[in-house]
Amino acid sequence: MSAWQDTRPGRTPGMSAKDEILARLRTALAVPRRDEVTEADDVPRTYQRADDKQEVRTAPEKVRGVLVRRLEDYTATVHRTTAATAPAVIAGALGAARSAVIPSGLPSTWLEQIEASLVVDDGTATPHELDAIDAVLTGCHTAIAQTGTLVLRADDLGGRRAITLVPDHHVVVVAAEQVVLGVPRAIERMAEDAAAAWTMISGPSATSDIELDRVEGVHGPRRLEVILIEPEPDPEPEPQPEPQPAQNPTPATPASTQEKSS
């Protein structure tokens, strides 16, 4: 690290305030910054990392619970389901939507029970055309539990940014393995494709004016619904048969007793 010296030019008789200020500026510009980093060892390492103990040791079900609470704090609707029931839940989340735009790479099982008219986005639809569509259904790349943020990559699963901003209703499907606890692990996952276009969503679009009147839907969808696909629950153990009480056998009559009775 560079040696920092707080020596400042002192005011001499006859020096104006302007000259003193300019002299101090010249002195400051000549000295390296206090926080200048010259070697790799100079970088502070006290920040949270992707391998932080809390990130590594927290049970996955607890991490998903934190994500659900954060999303609900943002007034998003969360549906917790499994892969077997996900198609019905996705169809229910779209509700009365007559049309929905989707990226080209969504799993076909997600679409099995949807009654709305599906429009596969090919990148040519204009904002005016997208505004006429009721909803959008996308996948997800990463979900950050601590901040309640959904990270979408502009690919065939997350779709281009326009389709997630213009329709008024956004349904996002999140897999359990995509949920991380903190931002560092999310950045680590995003670094796999650092040049991609990323969209981060923390709840429905909302803003407020100078009088703090909340207005939703100005900068994006007014409604956000999240389908969280969790692992199938472990099967309940089969009940063990209750032990039957032991039957006391009837004692046999001795032969000598039978002879006497006869």
C-alpha positions as CSV (number, residue, x, y, z in Angstrom):
1,M,0.0,0.0,0.0
2,S,1.1,3.5,-0.6
3,A,2.4,5.6,2.3
4,W,-0.1,8.3,3.1
5,Q,1.0,11.6,4.5
6,D,-1.4,14.2,5.8
7,T,1.0,17.1,5.5
8,R,-0.9,20.2,4.3
9,P,0.5,23.6,3.4
10,G,0.2,26.0,6.2
11,R,-1.2,29.5,5.7
12,T,1.5,32.1,5.5
13,P,1.0,35.8,6.1
14,G,-0.4,37.4,3.0
15,M,-1.8,34.2,1.5
16,S,-5.4,34.5,0.5
17,A,-8.0,31.8,1.2
18,K,-8.1,31.1,-2.6
19,D,-4.3,30.5,-2.7
20,E,-4.5,28.2,0.3
21,I,-7.3,26.1,-1.2
22,L,-5.4,25.8,-4.5
23,A,-2.2,24.8,-2.6
24,R,-4.0,22.1,-0.7
25,L,-5.5,20.8,-4.0
26,R,-2.1,20.6,-5.6
27,T,-0.7,18.8,-2.5
28,A,-3.6,16.3,-2.5
29,L,-3.2,15.6,-6.2
30,A,0.5,14.9,-5.8
31,V,-0.1,12.2,-3.1
32,P,-1.3,8.7,-4.0
33,R,-4.8,7.8,-2.8
34,R,-5.1,6.4,0.7
35,D,-6.9,3.4,-0.6
36,E,-4.7,2.8,-3.6
37,V,-4.3,-1.0,-4.3
38,T,-0.9,-1.9,-5.7
39,E,-0.6,-5.6,-4.9
40,A,-3.1,-8.5,-4.7
41,D,-2.4,-8.8,-1.0
42,D,-3.7,-5.2,-0.5
43,V,-7.2,-6.2,-1.4
44,P,-9.4,-6.4,1.8
45,R,-10.9,-9.8,2.2
46,T,-13.4,-9.0,5.0
47,Y,-16.5,-9.0,2.6
48,Q,-18.9,-11.9,2.4
49,R,-17.8,-14.6,0.0
50,A,-19.5,-17.4,-2.0
51,D,-18.0,-20.0,0.4
52,D,-19.2,-18.2,3.5
53,K,-20.1,-20.6,6.3
54,Q,-23.7,-19.4,6.4
55,E,-24.0,-20.0,2.7
56,V,-22.5,-23.5,2.9
57,R,-24.0,-24.8,6.1
58,T,-27.6,-23.5,5.9
59,A,-30.0,-26.3,5.0
60,P,-31.5,-25.9,1.6
61,E,-35.0,-26.0,2.9
62,K,-34.3,-23.1,5.2
63,V,-32.8,-21.1,2.3
64,R,-35.9,-21.7,0.3
65,G,-38.0,-20.6,3.3
66,V,-36.0,-17.3,3.4
67,L,-36.7,-16.7,-0.3
68,V,-40.4,-17.3,0.1
69,R,-40.6,-14.8,3.0
70,R,-38.7,-12.1,1.1
71,L,-40.8,-12.5,-2.0
72,E,-44.0,-12.3,0.0
73,D,-42.7,-9.2,1.7
74,Y,-42.5,-7.7,-1.9
75,T,-46.2,-8.6,-2.4
76,A,-45.3,-11.4,-4.9
77,T,-47.4,-14.6,-4.8
78,V,-45.4,-17.8,-4.2
79,H,-46.6,-21.3,-5.0
80,R,-44.6,-24.1,-3.5
81,T,-45.0,-27.3,-5.4
82,T,-43.2,-30.4,-6.8
83,A,-42.4,-31.5,-10.3
84,A,-45.4,-33.8,-10.4
85,T,-47.9,-31.1,-9.7
86,A,-46.1,-28.2,-11.3
87,P,-48.0,-28.2,-14.6
88,A,-51.3,-27.7,-12.8
89,V,-49.9,-25.0,-10.5
90,I,-48.4,-23.1,-13.5
91,A,-51.8,-23.3,-15.3
92,G,-53.5,-22.0,-12.2
93,A,-51.0,-19.2,-11.7
94,L,-51.8,-17.9,-15.3
95,G,-55.4,-17.9,-14.3
96,A,-57.8,-16.2,-16.7
97,A,-55.0,-15.0,-19.0
98,R,-56.1,-15.4,-22.6
99,S,-52.6,-15.3,-24.0
100,A,-49.1,-15.7,-22.7
101,V,-45.7,-15.2,-24.3
102,I,-43.0,-17.7,-23.6
103,P,-39.3,-18.2,-24.5
104,S,-38.5,-21.0,-26.9
105,G,-36.8,-23.3,-24.4
106,L,-39.4,-24.0,-21.7
107,P,-39.9,-27.6,-20.8
108,S,-42.9,-29.0,-22.5
109,T,-44.2,-30.5,-19.3
110,W,-44.7,-26.9,-17.9
111,L,-47.1,-26.2,-20.8
112,E,-49.3,-29.3,-20.7
113,Q,-52.3,-27.9,-18.8
114,I,-52.2,-24.3,-19.9
115,E,-55.4,-23.1,-21.6
116,A,-54.2,-19.7,-22.6
117,S,-53.0,-19.1,-26.2
118,L,-49.2,-19.4,-26.1
119,V,-46.9,-17.1,-28.2
120,V,-43.4,-18.4,-28.6
121,D,-41.1,-15.3,-28.7
122,D,-38.9,-15.1,-31.7
123,G,-37.5,-11.7,-30.9
124,T,-39.6,-9.8,-33.5
125,A,-42.5,-8.7,-31.3
126,T,-42.6,-5.0,-30.7
127,P,-43.5,-3.5,-27.3
128,H,-46.9,-2.6,-28.6
129,E,-47.5,-6.2,-29.7
130,L,-46.3,-7.5,-26.3
131,D,-48.6,-5.1,-24.5
132,A,-51.5,-6.8,-26.1
133,I,-50.5,-10.1,-24.4
134,D,-51.9,-10.8,-21.0
135,A,-49.0,-12.7,-19.3
136,V,-45.5,-14.0,-19.7
137,L,-44.1,-17.3,-18.4
138,T,-40.4,-17.8,-18.0
139,G,-37.8,-19.9,-16.2
140,C,-35.1,-18.6,-13.9
141,H,-31.3,-18.8,-13.7
142,T,-30.8,-18.0,-10.0
143,A,-32.9,-16.9,-7.0
144,I,-31.2,-15.0,-4.2
145,A,-32.9,-15.8,-0.9
146,Q,-31.5,-12.9,1.3
147,T,-32.6,-10.2,-1.1
148,G,-35.7,-11.9,-2.6
149,T,-34.2,-11.4,-6.1
150,L,-34.9,-13.5,-9.2
151,V,-32.1,-13.5,-11.8
152,L,-33.0,-14.1,-15.4
153,R,-30.6,-14.7,-18.2
154,A,-31.5,-13.6,-21.7
155,D,-31.6,-17.1,-23.1
156,D,-34.2,-19.7,-24.2
157,L,-35.3,-20.2,-20.6
158,G,-35.4,-16.6,-19.2
159,G,-36.3,-14.9,-22.4
160,R,-35.3,-11.5,-23.7
161,R,-35.8,-8.6,-21.3
162,A,-38.7,-7.0,-23.2
163,I,-41.0,-9.9,-22.7
164,T,-40.5,-9.8,-18.9
165,L,-41.1,-6.1,-18.7
166,V,-44.1,-5.3,-21.0
167,P,-46.9,-7.9,-20.1
168,D,-48.7,-7.0,-16.9
169,H,-48.5,-10.5,-15.4
170,H,-45.2,-12.4,-15.0
171,V,-45.1,-16.1,-13.9
172,V,-41.5,-17.3,-13.0
173,V,-40.7,-21.0,-12.4
174,V,-37.8,-21.5,-10.0
175,A,-36.2,-24.9,-9.4
176,A,-34.9,-25.7,-5.9
177,E,-31.3,-26.1,-7.1
178,Q,-31.4,-22.5,-8.5
179,V,-31.9,-21.0,-5.0
180,V,-28.8,-19.6,-3.3
181,L,-28.6,-17.8,0.1
182,G,-26.6,-14.7,-0.7
183,V,-25.4,-12.4,-3.5
184,P,-21.8,-13.7,-3.7
185,R,-22.9,-17.2,-4.7
186,A,-25.3,-15.7,-7.2
187,I,-22.5,-13.6,-8.8
188,E,-20.4,-16.8,-8.9
189,R,-23.2,-18.6,-10.9
190,M,-23.6,-15.6,-13.2
191,A,-19.9,-15.4,-13.9
192,E,-20.3,-18.6,-15.9
193,D,-21.7,-16.4,-18.6
194,A,-20.5,-12.9,-17.7
195,A,-21.3,-11.4,-21.1
196,A,-24.9,-12.4,-21.0
197,A,-27.7,-9.9,-20.5
198,W,-29.1,-10.3,-17.0
199,T,-32.4,-9.1,-15.5
200,M,-32.8,-8.9,-11.7
201,I,-36.4,-8.9,-10.4
202,S,-37.3,-8.1,-6.7
203,G,-41.0,-8.3,-6.6
204,P,-43.6,-6.6,-8.8
205,S,-42.8,-3.3,-10.4
206,A,-43.6,-0.5,-7.9
207,T,-42.7,3.1,-7.4
208,S,-44.0,6.1,-5.4
209,D,-44.3,9.8,-6.1
210,I,-43.2,12.6,-3.8
211,E,-46.2,12.1,-1.6
212,L,-45.3,8.4,-1.2
213,D,-48.4,7.2,-3.1
214,R,-47.5,3.7,-4.3
215,V,-48.0,3.0,-8.0
216,E,-47.5,-0.5,-9.4
217,G,-46.9,-1.6,-13.0
218,V,-45.0,1.5,-14.2
219,H,-41.7,-0.1,-14.9
220,G,-42.7,-3.7,-15.3
221,P,-45.3,-6.3,-14.5
222,R,-48.0,-5.4,-12.0
223,R,-48.3,-9.0,-10.8
224,L,-45.4,-11.4,-10.1
225,E,-46.1,-15.0,-9.3
226,V,-43.3,-17.5,-8.5
227,I,-43.6,-21.2,-8.9
228,L,-41.0,-22.8,-6.6
229,I,-40.5,-26.5,-7.6
230,E,-39.2,-28.3,-4.5
231,P,-38.0,-31.9,-4.1
232,E,-40.5,-34.6,-3.6
233,P,-41.1,-35.2,0.1
234,D,-39.6,-38.3,1.6
235,P,-42.2,-41.1,1.7
236,E,-43.7,-41.7,5.1
237,P,-42.5,-45.0,6.7
238,E,-45.0,-47.8,6.5
239,P,-46.6,-48.4,9.9
240,Q,-45.2,-51.4,11.7
241,P,-47.8,-54.1,12.7
242,E,-48.6,-54.0,16.3
243,P,-47.3,-57.0,18.2
244,Q,-49.9,-59.6,19.1
245,P,-50.1,-60.7,22.8
246,A,-48.7,-64.1,23.4
247,Q,-51.3,-66.9,23.7
248,N,-50.9,-69.0,26.9
249,P,-51.0,-72.6,25.8
250,T,-53.5,-75.0,27.6
251,P,-51.4,-77.1,29.9
252,A,-51.5,-80.8,28.9
253,T,-53.2,-83.2,31.3
254,P,-50.7,-85.8,32.7
255,A,-51.4,-89.4,31.6
256,S,-51.5,-90.6,35.2
257,T,-54.3,-88.2,35.9
258,Q,-56.3,-89.4,32.9
259,E,-55.9,-93.0,34.1
260,K,-57.2,-92.2,37.6
261,S,-60.3,-90.4,36.2
262,S,-61.1,-93.4,34.0
